Amino acid sequence: MECSTKAVEAMAEIMVQEMNKVGLGDEDIRTVEIGMREILREIGAKALGQYLEEQDEKGQEEAVECQCGKEMDYQFKRQAKILSVFGWTSYRRKYYVCTDCHVGQAPLDGRLGIAAGQVTAGLAELLALAGVEVAFEEAACWLERFLLFRVSDNTVRKETEWFGQLQQEEEAQWQQQSQEVSWLQQRQREMGQQPGRLYGSLDGVMAPLKGEWRELKNIRLVPGGKSEILPKATAAWTAGGGTKRPASAGDQLSL
């Protein structure tokens, strides 16, 4: 996503003016950076709310159908809050209620995958990434430093477990499909002949070379899926020179 240079410059100028108003310019660089991030977070939360309201106005639903099959009636614009990467964001959108089963819904939420009062998809991904690395309580502390707002460890746990459930379902589907001959044949046709995998290891040793010590690199290549081990291939280069020809088995490197 790209923004016009003029728009970026205009927003930067406004930010500098706001920073000067609150006295950030007289602080150390760390305080300035955190202050700028906090301003950007507040701007993001406000802009996201306004953007959602604009999208709601653009969506002209002539008729909204309920899950029961009946047509829903427009009620009013209802306020909602979501927890996004900018923190809690509020917005108002059109709200409909079914006259038959009395279930309500906001078409905008359905179009954009929003659940009022819940975490957005963008934030959920970040919470899950942190939740799989460390304990949920520790992850919440990490995230507060990055996001500049607090997310409970229970929220981190909920989103991490949700992503884990999705992964389990996807893996179960793969297992089921792997037993279907038609699916395997179709996948083979779509994928075509794939190149083999090549594993490599790299090591280094210091050796006297032309009157000074230089580093020699030892490279070992092993094709994946095969049991045999290829002879070691060695390449030598200096810190300031070019790479030499990789040595074949039995080759001697000239020092």
C-alpha positions as CSV (number, residue, x, y, z in Angstrom):
1,M,0.0,0.0,0.0
2,E,1.5,3.3,-1.1
3,C,0.5,6.8,-0.1
4,S,1.3,10.0,-2.1
5,T,4.4,11.9,-1.2
6,K,2.5,15.1,-0.7
7,A,0.0,13.5,1.6
8,V,2.9,12.0,3.7
9,E,4.7,15.3,3.9
10,A,1.5,17.1,4.9
11,M,0.8,14.6,7.7
12,A,4.4,14.7,8.8
13,E,4.3,18.5,9.1
14,I,1.1,18.3,11.2
15,M,2.7,15.7,13.5
16,V,5.8,17.9,14.0
17,Q,3.5,20.8,15.0
18,E,1.6,18.6,17.5
19,M,4.9,17.3,18.9
20,N,6.1,20.8,19.5
21,K,2.8,21.7,21.2
22,V,3.2,18.9,23.8
23,G,6.9,19.6,24.2
24,L,8.3,16.4,22.8
25,G,11.1,18.2,20.9
26,D,12.9,18.9,24.1
27,E,13.1,15.3,25.3
28,D,15.6,12.5,24.5
29,I,15.2,10.4,21.3
30,R,13.6,7.5,23.1
31,T,10.9,9.7,24.6
32,V,10.4,11.4,21.2
33,E,10.0,8.0,19.4
34,I,7.5,6.7,21.9
35,G,5.6,9.9,21.8
36,M,5.4,9.8,18.0
37,R,4.3,6.2,18.1
38,E,1.5,7.1,20.6
39,I,0.3,9.9,18.4
40,L,0.3,7.6,15.3
41,R,-1.6,5.0,17.3
42,E,-4.3,7.6,18.3
43,I,-4.5,8.8,14.7
44,G,-4.8,5.2,13.4
45,A,-7.6,4.4,15.8
46,K,-9.6,7.6,14.8
47,A,-8.9,7.1,11.1
48,L,-10.0,3.5,11.2
49,G,-13.3,4.4,12.8
50,Q,-13.9,7.1,10.2
51,Y,-12.9,4.7,7.4
52,L,-15.4,2.1,8.6
53,E,-18.2,4.6,8.8
54,E,-17.4,5.8,5.2
55,Q,-17.5,2.2,4.0
56,D,-20.9,1.8,5.7
57,E,-22.3,4.8,3.9
58,K,-21.0,3.4,0.6
59,G,-22.8,0.1,1.1
60,Q,-26.3,0.7,-0.1
61,E,-28.2,-2.5,0.9
62,E,-31.6,-2.4,-0.8
63,A,-32.7,-5.6,1.1
64,V,-30.9,-7.4,3.8
65,E,-31.8,-11.1,4.1
66,C,-31.8,-12.9,7.5
67,Q,-30.5,-16.4,7.9
68,C,-34.1,-17.6,8.3
69,G,-34.8,-16.4,4.8
70,K,-36.9,-13.4,5.9
71,E,-36.1,-9.8,5.0
72,M,-34.7,-7.6,7.7
73,D,-35.8,-4.1,8.6
74,Y,-33.4,-1.2,9.1
75,Q,-33.4,0.1,12.7
76,F,-30.8,2.8,13.2
77,K,-27.0,3.3,13.2
78,R,-25.6,1.4,16.1
79,Q,-22.2,2.0,17.7
80,A,-19.6,-0.7,18.0
81,K,-16.1,-1.1,19.4
82,I,-13.4,-3.4,18.1
83,L,-9.9,-4.1,19.4
84,S,-7.5,-3.4,16.5
85,V,-3.7,-2.9,16.1
86,F,-4.4,0.7,17.2
87,G,-6.3,-0.2,20.4
88,W,-10.0,0.1,20.9
89,T,-11.7,1.7,17.9
90,S,-15.3,3.0,17.9
91,Y,-17.6,3.4,14.9
92,R,-21.3,3.6,13.9
93,R,-22.9,1.5,11.2
94,K,-26.3,0.6,9.9
95,Y,-28.1,-2.1,12.0
96,Y,-30.9,-4.4,10.8
97,V,-33.3,-6.7,12.7
98,C,-35.4,-9.6,11.4
99,T,-39.1,-9.1,12.2
100,D,-39.6,-12.8,12.3
101,C,-36.8,-14.3,14.4
102,H,-35.7,-10.9,15.9
103,V,-32.0,-11.5,15.1
104,G,-30.0,-8.4,14.3
105,Q,-27.0,-7.8,12.2
106,A,-24.8,-5.1,10.7
107,P,-24.0,-5.7,7.0
108,L,-20.7,-3.8,7.2
109,D,-19.4,-6.2,9.9
110,G,-20.2,-9.2,7.7
111,R,-18.5,-7.7,4.6
112,L,-15.3,-6.8,6.4
113,G,-15.1,-9.8,8.8
114,I,-15.6,-7.7,11.9
115,A,-17.1,-9.0,15.2
116,A,-18.2,-6.2,17.5
117,G,-16.4,-6.2,20.8
118,Q,-13.8,-8.7,19.5
119,V,-10.2,-8.6,18.2
120,T,-9.7,-7.7,14.6
121,A,-7.9,-10.1,12.2
122,G,-4.8,-7.9,12.0
123,L,-4.3,-7.8,15.7
124,A,-5.3,-11.5,16.2
125,E,-2.4,-12.5,14.0
126,L,0.1,-10.6,16.1
127,L,-1.3,-12.0,19.3
128,A,-1.0,-15.5,18.0
129,L,2.6,-15.0,16.8
130,A,3.6,-13.9,20.3
131,G,1.5,-16.5,22.0
132,V,3.3,-19.4,20.3
133,E,6.7,-18.1,21.3
134,V,6.4,-17.5,25.1
135,A,3.9,-18.0,27.9
136,F,0.6,-16.0,27.5
137,E,1.3,-13.7,30.4
138,E,4.8,-12.9,29.2
139,A,3.5,-12.4,25.6
140,A,1.0,-9.8,26.9
141,C,3.9,-7.9,28.5
142,W,5.9,-8.1,25.2
143,L,2.9,-6.9,23.2
144,E,2.3,-3.9,25.4
145,R,5.8,-2.6,24.6
146,F,5.2,-3.1,20.9
147,L,1.6,-2.0,20.6
148,L,1.6,0.7,23.4
149,F,-1.6,-0.7,24.9
150,R,-2.4,-3.6,27.2
151,V,-3.9,-6.8,25.9
152,S,-4.9,-9.4,28.6
153,D,-3.1,-12.7,28.7
154,N,-6.5,-14.4,28.3
155,T,-7.0,-12.6,25.0
156,V,-3.6,-13.7,23.8
157,R,-4.5,-17.3,24.9
158,K,-7.9,-17.2,23.1
159,E,-6.4,-16.0,19.8
160,T,-3.5,-18.3,19.9
161,E,-5.7,-21.3,20.6
162,W,-8.0,-20.2,17.8
163,F,-5.2,-20.2,15.3
164,G,-4.0,-23.5,16.6
165,Q,-7.5,-25.0,16.0
166,L,-7.5,-23.6,12.5
167,Q,-4.1,-25.3,11.8
168,Q,-5.3,-28.6,13.2
169,E,-8.4,-28.5,10.9
170,E,-6.2,-27.7,7.9
171,E,-3.8,-30.5,8.7
172,A,-6.7,-32.9,9.2
173,Q,-8.0,-31.9,5.7
174,W,-4.5,-32.5,4.2
175,Q,-4.4,-36.0,5.8
176,Q,-7.8,-36.8,4.4
177,Q,-6.9,-35.6,0.9
178,S,-3.6,-37.5,1.0
179,Q,-5.7,-40.7,0.9
180,E,-7.7,-39.7,-2.1
181,V,-6.1,-40.8,-5.4
182,S,-8.0,-38.3,-7.5
183,W,-6.8,-35.4,-5.3
184,L,-3.2,-36.5,-5.5
185,Q,-3.4,-36.9,-9.2
186,Q,-4.9,-33.4,-9.6
187,R,-2.3,-31.9,-7.3
188,Q,0.5,-33.6,-9.3
189,R,-0.9,-32.1,-12.5
190,E,-1.1,-28.6,-11.0
191,M,2.3,-28.7,-9.3
192,G,4.2,-30.4,-12.1
193,Q,7.7,-31.8,-11.7
194,Q,9.2,-30.1,-8.6
195,P,13.0,-29.6,-8.2
196,G,14.6,-31.7,-5.4
197,R,15.6,-30.2,-2.1
198,L,19.3,-29.6,-1.4
199,Y,20.6,-29.4,2.1
200,G,23.9,-27.6,2.9
201,S,26.2,-27.0,5.8
202,L,28.8,-24.3,6.1
203,D,32.0,-24.2,8.2
204,G,35.1,-22.0,8.3
205,V,38.7,-22.3,9.3
206,M,41.6,-19.8,9.4
207,A,44.7,-20.6,7.4
208,P,47.8,-18.8,6.3
209,L,47.3,-17.5,2.7
210,K,49.8,-15.4,0.8
211,G,51.5,-14.1,3.9
212,E,48.4,-13.5,6.0
213,W,45.7,-15.4,7.7
214,R,42.5,-15.7,5.7
215,E,39.3,-17.7,6.2
216,L,38.5,-20.8,4.2
217,K,34.9,-21.9,3.9
218,N,33.9,-25.6,3.8
219,I,30.6,-26.3,2.2
220,R,28.8,-29.7,2.3
221,L,25.8,-30.4,0.0
222,V,23.4,-33.3,0.4
223,P,20.4,-33.9,-1.8
224,G,17.2,-34.3,0.2
225,G,15.4,-37.7,0.1
226,K,18.6,-39.7,-0.7
227,S,20.6,-41.8,1.6
228,E,24.0,-41.3,0.0
229,I,26.3,-38.5,1.2
230,L,28.1,-36.6,-1.5
231,P,31.8,-35.9,-1.2
232,K,32.5,-32.6,0.6
233,A,32.7,-29.7,-1.8
234,T,35.0,-26.9,-0.7
235,A,35.1,-23.3,-1.8
236,A,37.7,-20.8,-0.6
237,W,37.6,-17.1,-0.7
238,T,39.2,-14.2,1.1
239,A,37.5,-11.3,2.8
240,G,38.4,-9.0,0.0
241,G,38.6,-11.2,-3.0
242,G,36.3,-13.2,-5.2
243,T,34.9,-16.7,-4.7
244,K,37.1,-19.5,-6.2
245,R,35.8,-22.5,-8.1
246,P,34.2,-25.0,-5.8
247,A,36.6,-28.0,-5.4
248,S,35.6,-31.4,-6.6
249,A,36.4,-34.5,-4.5
250,G,40.1,-34.9,-4.2
251,D,40.9,-31.4,-5.3
252,Q,43.7,-29.6,-3.4
253,L,43.2,-26.0,-2.5
254,S,46.3,-23.8,-3.2
255,L,47.3,-21.9,-0.1
